[in-house]
């Protein structure tokens, strides 16, 4: 009997030790979880008392923050109830933009562009800016141009050739020639201008222009005329210079 009682007492002690060991193990696990849930500066040491004290301090501060946020929320709610709500003004409708005009088709040739813009025909190529003839001409007063007159005697000309010799009879007989062939197809336009500086005659034949000037000899006059034509985007195809009675 005595041995049986001793065995029972030993078993009870072992069970108490096992229970206590499990309890401490569980407590240590809970303390580790609590320590990981709060900032590290709340725990100064790693013992149980320090961890529990840090948790209590952290929870009390969270309660204060919660109370301040609730008070702020209540003040905001009262302010919205007491203050009148502003009605948003309607936004003005955006202006309706007119559709843009379509650009010119790249397939339009030079003759169509000249027809729509009322520009004189130019040579197919544009002179380069590095031309040796580029000289800035002096500013001259504008010369009134007479109305264009049509000539059919030069209707077969399609390119620039040697200019005919200048004679007053040709300019005086031109009105009679044009009056006799008004019903024919006009392929060439001629314009004359006479002034104290020079007599100028311009003939348009398709995409080519024949320019004839008669004036007194002036130094550098030919260079200035060529530069003025290149400024108008015209290409010089041929130049003929003749002297008439040392003028």
VOGU-3710 file (C-alpha; in Angstrom, 3 decimals, decimal comma):
1> xxxxxxxxxx> 0,000/0,000/0,000  2,767/2,438/0,828  4,419/1,848/-2,516  1,222/2,493/-4,401  0,726/5,811/-2,593  4,259/6,875/-3,467  3,663/6,044/-7,130  0,481/8,113/-7,191  2,237/11,073/-5,570  5,024/10,862/-8,141
11> xxxxxxxxxx> 2,580/10,775/-11,034  0,718/13,810/-9,702  3,953/15,789/-9,362  4,963/14,905/-12,919  1,599/16,007/-14,236  1,862/19,330/-12,374  5,336/19,917/-13,808  4,135/19,151/-17,327  1,163/21,490/-16,986  3,362/24,292/-15,640
21> xxxxxxxxxx> 5,859/23,789/-18,434  3,134/24,001/-21,071  1,666/27,108/-19,437  5,001/28,923/-19,481  5,624/27,914/-23,062  2,234/29,275/-24,103  2,824/32,505/-22,150  6,171/33,051/-23,861  4,540/32,603/-27,256  1,843/35,167/-26,410
31> xxxxxxxxxx> 4,461/37,644/-25,173  6,398/37,246/-28,406  3,266/38,011/-30,431  2,481/41,095/-28,297  6,020/42,377/-28,695  5,791/42,066/-32,490  2,485/44,018/-32,625  3,820/47,243/-31,050  6,770/49,528/-31,830  10,109/48,435/-30,447
41> xxxxxxxxxx> 10,717/51,609/-28,389  7,871/50,665/-26,055  9,851/47,632/-24,795  13,135/48,501/-23,122  13,952/44,979/-21,906  12,953/41,481/-22,939  11,459/40,250/-19,635  7,786/39,635/-19,122  7,151/42,699/-16,956  8,698/45,082/-19,541
51> xxxxxxxxxx> 6,717/43,555/-22,394  3,408/43,742/-20,519  4,117/47,321/-19,371  4,910/48,401/-22,945  1,698/46,825/-24,202  -0,346/48,673/-21,593  1,282/52,021/-22,502  0,780/51,438/-26,210  -2,895/50,573/-25,790  -3,518/53,670/-23,640
61> xxxxxxxxxx> -1,984/55,928/-26,308  -4,113/54,289/-28,994  -7,202/55,018/-26,918  -6,261/58,718/-26,701  -5,757/58,890/-30,473  -9,132/57,231/-31,012  -10,883/59,746/-28,741  -9,305/62,719/-30,542  -10,341/61,347/-33,943  -13,916/60,809/-32,787
71> xxxxxxxxxx> -14,100/64,385/-31,441  -12,739/65,729/-34,746  -15,320/63,729/-36,672  -18,146/65,118/-34,539  -16,986/68,726/-35,039  -16,850/68,195/-38,794  -20,361/66,744/-38,811  -21,750/69,711/-36,827  -20,006/72,170/-39,151  -21,571/70,561/-42,222
81> xxxxxxxxxx> -25,034/70,677/-40,653  -24,816/74,316/-39,536  -23,106/75,817/-42,606  -25,201/76,129/-45,828  -24,137/73,926/-48,660  -22,787/75,707/-51,704  -24,599/74,894/-54,929  -22,051/74,301/-57,707  -22,502/76,669/-60,630  -23,073/75,023/-64,005
91> xxxxxxxxxx> -20,008/74,974/-66,186  -20,222/76,849/-69,485  -20,413/74,642/-72,506  -17,229/74,602/-74,581  -17,368/76,561/-77,843  -18,044/74,578/-80,952  -14,991/74,613/-83,168  -15,506/74,900/-86,871  -13,978/72,088/-88,904  -10,667/72,901/-90,463
101> xxxxxxxxxx> -10,414/73,225/-94,176  -8,670/70,269/-95,792  -5,154/71,022/-97,037  -4,384/71,226/-100,683  -3,903/67,880/-102,327  -0,264/67,110/-103,177  -1,403/65,968/-106,629  -2,340/69,517/-107,721  0,048/70,677/-110,414  1,584/74,129/-110,718
111> xxxxxxxxxx> -0,955/75,303/-113,329  -3,894/74,620/-110,962  -2,195/76,477/-108,120  -1,541/79,471/-110,347  -5,162/79,422/-111,522  -6,594/79,487/-107,970  -4,111/81,955/-106,469  -3,963/84,250/-109,529  -0,174/84,124/-109,557  2,005/84,578/-112,651
121> xxxxxxxxxx> 3,590/81,375/-114,011  7,083/80,630/-112,816  9,826/78,345/-113,998  9,636/74,741/-112,748  12,723/75,065/-110,559  13,479/77,532/-107,807  16,911/79,241/-107,804  19,303/78,344/-105,024  20,177/80,995/-102,393  23,873/80,706/-103,351
131> xxxxxxxxxx> 23,373/82,343/-106,750  26,296/84,545/-107,943  23,814/87,033/-109,392  22,071/87,857/-106,080  22,333/91,604/-105,583  19,887/93,717/-103,623  18,408/96,188/-106,138  17,642/99,763/-105,069  14,096/100,688/-104,153  12,368/102,120/-107,239
141> xxxxxxxxxx> 8,957/103,821/-107,341  6,184/101,529/-108,626  5,487/101,814/-112,336  1,828/101,583/-113,415  1,243/98,596/-115,690  -1,154/98,793/-118,650  -3,758/96,057/-119,111  -2,587/92,799/-120,652  -3,158/92,329/-124,353  -3,349/89,045/-126,212
151> xxxxxxxxxx> -1,262/88,186/-129,269  -1,856/85,227/-131,501  1,096/85,765/-133,801  3,353/84,063/-131,200  0,867/81,322/-130,300  3,208/78,579/-131,498  6,027/79,556/-129,084  6,411/77,222/-126,129  9,957/77,974/-124,973  12,252/80,950/-124,723
161> xxxxxxxxxx> 14,313/81,745/-127,799  16,331/84,670/-129,022  14,390/87,893/-128,438  13,380/89,741/-131,606  14,990/93,118/-132,258  13,159/95,966/-130,673  11,228/98,258/-133,007  8,455/100,752/-132,218  6,472/99,515/-135,205  5,913/96,122/-133,624
171> xxxxxxxxxx> 4,360/97,649/-130,507  2,213/100,030/-132,522  0,892/97,295/-134,814  0,021/94,927/-131,980  -3,544/96,269/-131,373  -4,493/95,608/-134,985  -3,147/92,039/-134,836  -5,054/91,278/-131,633  -8,291/92,732/-132,980  -8,079/90,497/-136,069
181> xxxxxxxxxx> -7,706/87,256/-134,035  -9,954/87,738/-130,994  -11,742/84,443/-131,616  -8,510/82,359/-131,745  -7,097/80,432/-128,766  -4,938/82,699/-126,589  -1,601/81,030/-125,851  0,531/84,094/-125,107  0,097/87,325/-123,116  2,105/90,501/-123,724
191> xxxxxxxxxx> 2,435/93,626/-121,593  4,356/96,826/-122,409  5,507/99,627/-120,133  7,398/102,775/-121,076  8,968/105,217/-118,631  11,917/107,590/-118,357  14,093/104,755/-116,998  13,452/101,961/-119,496  10,985/100,409/-121,930  9,868/96,997/-120,657
201> xxxxxxxxxx> 8,049/94,289/-122,609  6,904/91,035/-120,938  5,568/88,000/-122,803  4,046/84,928/-121,120  4,187/81,690/-123,085  2,960/78,729/-121,037  5,298/78,350/-118,068  7,974/80,577/-119,646  8,379/84,345/-119,532  10,212/86,483/-122,114
211> xxxxxxxxxx> 11,400/89,815/-120,677  12,779/92,551/-122,937  14,125/95,888/-121,694  15,556/98,864/-123,628  17,330/101,583/-121,637  20,486/103,632/-121,453  23,684/101,938/-120,347  23,869/101,808/-116,523  26,728/100,078/-114,648  25,569/96,815/-113,031
221> xxxxxxxxxx> 22,098/97,001/-114,565  22,128/93,429/-115,922  23,188/91,981/-112,567  20,403/93,859/-110,779  17,781/92,654/-113,278  18,902/89,029/-112,903  18,898/89,296/-109,098  15,405/90,828/-109,135  14,101/87,974/-111,300  15,635/85,361/-108,991
231> xxxxxxxxxx> 14,019/87,078/-105,997  10,687/86,418/-107,742  11,486/82,653/-107,819  12,199/82,744/-111,561  14,941/80,711/-113,243  17,103/82,358/-115,880  17,195/80,080/-118,927  18,853/82,394/-121,461  20,278/85,937/-121,474  20,942/88,009/-124,613
241> xxxxxxx> 22,509/91,487/-124,445  22,475/93,707/-127,549  23,727/97,268/-128,091  21,590/99,620/-130,180  23,132/103,003/-131,114  25,474/102,822/-128,098  22,556/102,909/-125,636
//
